Amino acid sequence: MSTDSTETDKVFKALADRTRRHLLDRLHENNGQTLNELCERLEMTRQATTQHLAVLEAANLVSTVRRGREKLHYLNPVPIHRIQERWIDKFERPRLRALSHLKQRAENAMTDKPSFVYVIYIESTPQKVWEALTDAEATAAYWGHSNVSDWQPGSSWEHRRTDGTGVADVVGTVVESDAPHRLVTTWADPEAGPAQQPSRVTFDIRPYEQIVRLTVTHEDLQDEADRAQAAQGWAAVLSNLKTFLETGSPLSREPWSVPSR
């Protein structure tokens, strides 16, 4: 059985339980919650809630980030997006294309809480994942934009259209670059002017058994429209990246847009 089939089985198993679906609903409403916050909404013990969250984490439907002594739980919509592409869109794409993607709506009441945390597992190597994120031709193939830079700390980078215009939809600075494990960049709209507060995207690439775990954290998004666009955009980009690296061809060649601010 392939790794992709095993992952899909875990997702369906996790979603089969009503309580686990309820937990995902709670994270959909307010992402980045602690165990205590989730338990307040459920009539069950911390132990039972922890067990359900473990199943969701194993299915990659929930990812976690530590902030100080707290452990924050995030809805990870990438597996849902892949199920939609492979089990829904391919059968009735024209009629069902308007289905809403499960998206994350972060509450920014906590300034140290990331807006989005996405995790995806890829049958590849850290070096190949790094190259797929930083090589202009590779990003053009599955993202519809070319990521262009020398990827040195302090250097500029651009997210250029591949329609022949060479226009950059996103510009920014390379904050950290530790190939092939970690890349941190700022994201800004090139037409917004110097007063704009850029957002920040971190790619963490780590070996996980015989495959690779890629975690994408997008912070400092400015408003609900940007957060909604990010939720749809990152799920699509990472799903396409996984398929591109594992098969050599992306599921879709549509240019996916992720907000810059």
RADADA-V567710 format. One record per residue. N is the residue number from 1. RES is the residue in one small letter. PHI is phi in degrees with one decimal (NA if undefined). NEAR is the number of other C-alpha atoms within 10 Angstrom. D_CENTER is the distance of its C-alpha to the mean C-alpha in whole Angstrom. Layout:
BEGIN
n->N res->RES phi->PHI near->NEAR d_center->D_CENTER
n->N res->RES phi->PHI near->NEAR d_center->D_CENTER
END
This chain:
BEGIN
n->1 res->m phi->NA near->5 d_center->26
n->2 res->s phi->-73.3 near->6 d_center->22
n->3 res->t phi->-61.6 near->12 d_center->19
n->4 res->d phi->-62.9 near->15 d_center->17
n->5 res->s phi->-65.6 near->10 d_center->20
n->6 res->t phi->-62.9 near->11 d_center->20
n->7 res->e phi->-62.2 near->16 d_center->16
n->8 res->t phi->-64.2 near->17 d_center->17
n->9 res->d phi->-60.2 near->13 d_center->20
n->10 res->k phi->-64.3 near->20 d_center->19
n->11 res->v phi->-64.8 near->21 d_center->16
n->12 res->f phi->-63.6 near->14 d_center->20
n->13 res->k phi->-63.4 near->13 d_center->22
n->14 res->a phi->-64.7 near->23 d_center->19
n->15 res->l phi->-75.9 near->18 d_center->19
n->16 res->a phi->-70.8 near->11 d_center->23
n->17 res->d phi->-95.3 near->11 d_center->24
n->18 res->r phi->-63.5 near->10 d_center->25
n->19 res->t phi->-64.0 near->16 d_center->24
n->20 res->r phi->-68.3 near->18 d_center->20
n->21 res->r phi->-63.8 near->15 d_center->20
n->22 res->h phi->-63.9 near->14 d_center->21
n->23 res->l phi->-61.2 near->21 d_center->19
n->24 res->l phi->-64.7 near->24 d_center->16
n->25 res->d phi->-60.9 near->14 d_center->18
n->26 res->r phi->-65.8 near->17 d_center->19
n->27 res->l phi->-71.7 near->22 d_center->15
n->28 res->h phi->-64.6 near->19 d_center->14
n->29 res->e phi->-72.5 near->15 d_center->17
n->30 res->n phi->-149.3 near->17 d_center->17
n->31 res->n phi->-78.9 near->26 d_center->13
n->32 res->g phi->78.1 near->29 d_center->14
n->33 res->q phi->-96.9 near->21 d_center->17
n->34 res->t phi->-82.3 near->16 d_center->20
n->35 res->l phi->-61.2 near->16 d_center->22
n->36 res->n phi->-61.3 near->12 d_center->25
n->37 res->e phi->-64.7 near->12 d_center->23
n->38 res->l phi->-69.1 near->18 d_center->22
n->39 res->c phi->-65.4 near->18 d_center->25
n->40 res->e phi->-61.9 near->11 d_center->27
n->41 res->r phi->-94.2 near->11 d_center->26
n->42 res->l phi->-124.4 near->14 d_center->27
n->43 res->e phi->-91.8 near->9 d_center->30
n->44 res->m phi->-155.2 near->11 d_center->30
n->45 res->t phi->-74.1 near->10 d_center->30
n->46 res->r phi->-60.2 near->15 d_center->28
n->47 res->q phi->-63.2 near->10 d_center->28
n->48 res->a phi->-66.1 near->12 d_center->27
n->49 res->t phi->-62.9 near->19 d_center->24
n->50 res->t phi->-61.1 near->14 d_center->23
n->51 res->q phi->-65.2 near->12 d_center->24
n->52 res->h phi->-65.4 near->18 d_center->22
n->53 res->l phi->-64.6 near->22 d_center->19
n->54 res->a phi->-63.7 near->16 d_center->19
n->55 res->v phi->-64.9 near->18 d_center->19
n->56 res->l phi->-66.0 near->24 d_center->16
n->57 res->e phi->-66.3 near->21 d_center->15
n->58 res->a phi->-63.3 near->15 d_center->16
n->59 res->a phi->-87.2 near->22 d_center->15
n->60 res->n phi->66.4 near->24 d_center->11
n->61 res->l phi->-87.1 near->25 d_center->11
n->62 res->v phi->-132.0 near->22 d_center->11
n->63 res->s phi->-120.6 near->23 d_center->10
n->64 res->t phi->-129.1 near->18 d_center->13
n->65 res->v phi->-137.6 near->16 d_center->13
n->66 res->r phi->-93.2 near->11 d_center->17
n->67 res->r phi->-126.7 near->11 d_center->19
n->68 res->g phi->66.3 near->7 d_center->22
n->69 res->r phi->-92.4 near->6 d_center->24
n->70 res->e phi->-97.2 near->12 d_center->21
n->71 res->k phi->-115.1 near->15 d_center->18
n->72 res->l phi->-96.7 near->18 d_center->16
n->73 res->h phi->-106.5 near->22 d_center->14
n->74 res->y phi->-125.2 near->29 d_center->11
n->75 res->l phi->-69.0 near->32 d_center->10
n->76 res->n phi->-112.1 near->30 d_center->7
n->77 res->p phi->-82.1 near->28 d_center->8
n->78 res->v phi->-59.2 near->25 d_center->7
n->79 res->p phi->-61.5 near->24 d_center->10
n->80 res->i phi->-64.3 near->19 d_center->12
n->81 res->h phi->-62.2 near->21 d_center->11
n->82 res->r phi->-66.5 near->21 d_center->12
n->83 res->i phi->-64.7 near->15 d_center->15
n->84 res->q phi->-60.0 near->17 d_center->16
n->85 res->e phi->-64.2 near->18 d_center->16
n->86 res->r phi->-92.0 near->11 d_center->18
n->87 res->w phi->-115.7 near->11 d_center->20
n->88 res->i phi->-122.5 near->15 d_center->21
n->89 res->d phi->-57.5 near->16 d_center->20
n->90 res->k phi->-70.4 near->12 d_center->22
n->91 res->f phi->-94.2 near->11 d_center->25
n->92 res->e phi->-138.2 near->10 d_center->25
n->93 res->r phi->-54.8 near->13 d_center->23
n->94 res->p phi->-60.2 near->9 d_center->25
n->95 res->r phi->-80.3 near->9 d_center->26
n->96 res->l phi->-105.2 near->13 d_center->22
n->97 res->r phi->-63.4 near->14 d_center->20
n->98 res->a phi->-82.2 near->8 d_center->20
n->99 res->l phi->-56.1 near->11 d_center->19
n->100 res->s phi->-74.4 near->9 d_center->16
n->101 res->h phi->-74.5 near->18 d_center->13
n->102 res->l phi->-61.7 near->20 d_center->12
n->103 res->k phi->-127.7 near->26 d_center->10
n->104 res->q phi->-97.3 near->26 d_center->10
n->105 res->r phi->-119.2 near->22 d_center->13
n->106 res->a phi->-72.2 near->27 d_center->13
n->107 res->e phi->-95.5 near->16 d_center->17
n->108 res->n phi->-92.4 near->18 d_center->18
n->109 res->a phi->-63.8 near->7 d_center->21
n->110 res->m phi->-99.1 near->10 d_center->20
n->111 res->t phi->-68.5 near->10 d_center->20
n->112 res->d phi->-98.1 near->11 d_center->18
n->113 res->k phi->-99.0 near->20 d_center->15
n->114 res->p phi->-59.7 near->23 d_center->12
n->115 res->s phi->-69.6 near->26 d_center->11
n->116 res->f phi->-143.4 near->25 d_center->7
n->117 res->v phi->-135.4 near->28 d_center->6
n->118 res->y phi->-114.7 near->25 d_center->3
n->119 res->v phi->-131.4 near->26 d_center->6
n->120 res->i phi->-143.3 near->21 d_center->7
n->121 res->y phi->-105.7 near->22 d_center->11
n->122 res->i phi->-130.1 near->25 d_center->13
n->123 res->e phi->-76.7 near->18 d_center->17
n->124 res->s phi->-163.8 near->16 d_center->17
n->125 res->t phi->-120.1 near->19 d_center->18
n->126 res->p phi->-54.8 near->23 d_center->17
n->127 res->q phi->-63.7 near->13 d_center->19
n->128 res->k phi->-69.3 near->14 d_center->18
n->129 res->v phi->-66.1 near->23 d_center->14
n->130 res->w phi->-57.2 near->20 d_center->15
n->131 res->e phi->-62.7 near->16 d_center->18
n->132 res->a phi->-66.8 near->22 d_center->15
n->133 res->l phi->-86.7 near->17 d_center->13
n->134 res->t phi->-114.9 near->19 d_center->16
n->135 res->d phi->-86.3 near->18 d_center->19
n->136 res->a phi->-62.1 near->19 d_center->20
n->137 res->e phi->-70.1 near->18 d_center->21
n->138 res->a phi->-64.8 near->19 d_center->18
n->139 res->t phi->-64.0 near->23 d_center->16
n->140 res->a phi->-62.7 near->19 d_center->18
n->141 res->a phi->-69.6 near->22 d_center->18
n->142 res->y phi->-112.1 near->29 d_center->15
n->143 res->w phi->-105.0 near->29 d_center->13
n->144 res->g phi->83.0 near->22 d_center->17
n->145 res->h phi->-138.0 near->27 d_center->17
n->146 res->s phi->-103.0 near->23 d_center->18
n->147 res->n phi->-86.7 near->24 d_center->17
n->148 res->v phi->-122.1 near->18 d_center->20
n->149 res->s phi->-175.1 near->17 d_center->22
n->150 res->d phi->-92.0 near->11 d_center->24
n->151 res->w phi->60.5 near->22 d_center->21
n->152 res->q phi->-99.7 near->16 d_center->23
n->153 res->p phi->-53.4 near->15 d_center->23
n->154 res->g phi->93.4 near->13 d_center->24
n->155 res->s phi->-77.1 near->14 d_center->24
n->156 res->s phi->-83.7 near->17 d_center->23
n->157 res->w phi->-143.6 near->22 d_center->20
n->158 res->e phi->-135.7 near->22 d_center->20
n->159 res->h phi->-110.3 near->23 d_center->17
n->160 res->r phi->-95.4 near->22 d_center->20
n->161 res->r phi->-64.3 near->19 d_center->21
n->162 res->t phi->-109.7 near->19 d_center->22
n->163 res->d phi->-91.0 near->10 d_center->25
n->164 res->g phi->95.7 near->7 d_center->27
n->165 res->t phi->-82.3 near->8 d_center->27
n->166 res->g phi->73.2 near->13 d_center->26
n->167 res->v phi->-70.9 near->14 d_center->24
n->168 res->a phi->-95.0 near->19 d_center->21
n->169 res->d phi->-82.4 near->19 d_center->19
n->170 res->v phi->-137.1 near->23 d_center->17
n->171 res->v phi->-130.8 near->21 d_center->19
n->172 res->g phi->-177.1 near->22 d_center->19
n->173 res->t phi->-125.8 near->21 d_center->20
n->174 res->v phi->-80.9 near->21 d_center->19
n->175 res->v phi->-86.3 near->18 d_center->19
n->176 res->e phi->-134.4 near->18 d_center->19
n->177 res->s phi->-148.3 near->16 d_center->19
n->178 res->d phi->-127.2 near->13 d_center->20
n->179 res->a phi->-66.2 near->14 d_center->20
n->180 res->p phi->-103.7 near->17 d_center->18
n->181 res->h phi->-112.3 near->16 d_center->16
n->182 res->r phi->-150.8 near->17 d_center->15
n->183 res->l phi->-137.6 near->23 d_center->14
n->184 res->v phi->-123.4 near->21 d_center->14
n->185 res->t phi->-135.3 near->25 d_center->15
n->186 res->t phi->-91.6 near->24 d_center->16
n->187 res->w phi->-126.7 near->28 d_center->15
n->188 res->a phi->-144.6 near->23 d_center->18
n->189 res->d phi->-79.0 near->19 d_center->20
n->190 res->p phi->-64.8 near->16 d_center->23
n->191 res->e phi->-99.5 near->11 d_center->25
n->192 res->a phi->-84.4 near->11 d_center->25
n->193 res->g phi->91.7 near->9 d_center->27
n->194 res->p phi->-68.7 near->10 d_center->27
n->195 res->a phi->-76.0 near->6 d_center->27
n->196 res->q phi->-66.9 near->13 d_center->23
n->197 res->q phi->-90.9 near->17 d_center->21
n->198 res->p phi->-71.4 near->22 d_center->18
n->199 res->s phi->-89.7 near->20 d_center->15
n->200 res->r phi->-137.0 near->23 d_center->13
n->201 res->v phi->-121.2 near->22 d_center->10
n->202 res->t phi->-118.3 near->18 d_center->10
n->203 res->f phi->-108.4 near->22 d_center->10
n->204 res->d phi->-110.7 near->19 d_center->11
n->205 res->i phi->-116.8 near->22 d_center->13
n->206 res->r phi->-132.9 near->18 d_center->15
n->207 res->p phi->-62.9 near->15 d_center->17
n->208 res->y phi->-138.5 near->14 d_center->17
n->209 res->e phi->54.6 near->7 d_center->21
n->210 res->q phi->-99.8 near->9 d_center->21
n->211 res->i phi->-125.5 near->15 d_center->17
n->212 res->v phi->-127.0 near->20 d_center->14
n->213 res->r phi->-104.5 near->20 d_center->12
n->214 res->l phi->-108.1 near->24 d_center->9
n->215 res->t phi->-113.8 near->18 d_center->7
n->216 res->v phi->-114.5 near->20 d_center->5
n->217 res->t phi->-116.0 near->18 d_center->7
n->218 res->h phi->-115.9 near->27 d_center->8
n->219 res->e phi->-116.4 near->24 d_center->12
n->220 res->d phi->67.5 near->22 d_center->15
n->221 res->l phi->-70.2 near->23 d_center->14
n->222 res->q phi->-87.1 near->17 d_center->17
n->223 res->d phi->-148.6 near->11 d_center->18
n->224 res->e phi->-64.7 near->12 d_center->17
n->225 res->a phi->-62.8 near->12 d_center->17
n->226 res->d phi->-64.8 near->14 d_center->14
n->227 res->r phi->-66.4 near->24 d_center->12
n->228 res->a phi->-65.7 near->18 d_center->12
n->229 res->q phi->-66.7 near->16 d_center->12
n->230 res->a phi->-63.8 near->24 d_center->8
n->231 res->a phi->-59.6 near->26 d_center->8
n->232 res->q phi->-74.8 near->21 d_center->9
n->233 res->g phi->-65.2 near->19 d_center->8
n->234 res->w phi->-66.6 near->23 d_center->5
n->235 res->a phi->-58.6 near->26 d_center->5
n->236 res->a phi->-69.9 near->26 d_center->8
n->237 res->v phi->-61.7 near->22 d_center->8
n->238 res->l phi->-70.4 near->25 d_center->6
n->239 res->s phi->-62.9 near->25 d_center->9
n->240 res->n phi->-66.7 near->23 d_center->11
n->241 res->l phi->-61.2 near->27 d_center->11
n->242 res->k phi->-57.9 near->25 d_center->12
n->243 res->t phi->-64.6 near->19 d_center->14
n->244 res->f phi->-60.6 near->21 d_center->16
n->245 res->l phi->-72.7 near->19 d_center->16
n->246 res->e phi->-85.9 near->14 d_center->18
n->247 res->t phi->-122.1 near->11 d_center->20
n->248 res->g phi->90.3 near->12 d_center->20
n->249 res->s phi->-143.9 near->15 d_center->20
n->250 res->p phi->-73.9 near->19 d_center->16
n->251 res->l phi->-65.3 near->18 d_center->16
n->252 res->s phi->-140.0 near->19 d_center->17
n->253 res->r phi->-105.7 near->13 d_center->18
n->254 res->e phi->-68.2 near->15 d_center->17
n->255 res->p phi->-71.6 near->18 d_center->16
n->256 res->w phi->-90.9 near->19 d_center->13
n->257 res->s phi->-108.7 near->18 d_center->13
n->258 res->v phi->-121.2 near->22 d_center->10
n->259 res->p phi->-64.7 near->22 d_center->13
n->260 res->s phi->-101.5 near->24 d_center->14
n->261 res->r phi->-130.7 near->22 d_center->16
END
